[in-house]
């Protein structure tokens, strides 16, 4: 599945969970998160850049999915 900044935040969060299972999400800066997302092999390069709200939303979804074992499709 190809991801972009327009993708569902849960899909991006699941890809992050797979690629970075041991990362301490609470210690991430938004710039680190941005780099991690853009570095995902399934992430398509884009001229569009996410705003802070979008990055925080992805991070929050990643935390929630991790706490729930990643089994649920959470949409905000």
C-alpha positions in Angstrom: 0.0 0.0 0.0 1.4 3.4 -1.0 1.1 6.1 1.6 1.1 9.9 1.4 0.3 12.8 3.6 -3.3 12.5 2.5 -3.5 8.9 3.7 -5.6 7.8 6.7 -3.6 8.6 9.8 -4.2 5.0 11.1 -2.6 3.6 8.0 0.5 5.8 8.6 0.5 4.9 12.3 0.4 1.1 11.4 3.3 1.5 9.0 5.3 3.3 11.8 4.4 0.5 14.3 5.9 -2.0 11.9 9.0 0.0 10.9 9.8 1.3 14.4 8.4 -1.1 17.0 10.8 -0.1 19.7 10.7 3.7 19.4 9.8 5.7 22.4 7.0 7.7 20.9 6.8 10.1 23.9 10.4 11.4 23.2 9.9 12.1 19.5 10.0 15.6 18.2 7.7 16.5 15.4 10.7 16.9 13.0 11.8 13.4 14.0 8.4 12.0 13.3 8.2 13.8 10.0 11.5 12.3 9.0 10.4 8.8 10.1 7.2 9.0 8.1 9.0 10.3 5.0 11.6 7.5 5.3 9.0 4.7 5.2 9.5 2.6 2.2 5.8 2.7 1.4 5.6 6.5 1.6 5.4 8.5 -1.6 7.4 11.7 -2.0 5.2 14.7 -2.2 5.5 18.5 -2.6 2.8 18.9 0.0 4.1 19.1 3.6 2.1 18.2 6.7 1.2 20.8 9.2 1.8 20.4 12.9 -1.8 19.3 13.5 -1.5 16.4 11.0 1.8 15.2 12.6 0.4 15.4 16.1 -2.7 13.5 14.9 -0.6 10.7 13.4 1.5 10.5 16.6 -1.5 10.3 18.8 -3.0 7.6 16.6 0.2 5.6 16.7 0.2 5.8 20.5 -3.4 4.7 20.7 -2.9 1.8 18.3 0.2 0.7 20.1 -1.7 0.7 23.4 -4.5 -1.3 21.9 -2.2 -3.8 20.2 -2.8 -2.3 16.7 -5.9 -4.4 16.1 -8.4 -1.6 15.7 -8.9 0.9 12.9 -9.0 4.2 14.7 -10.1 7.3 12.7 -10.2 10.8 14.1 
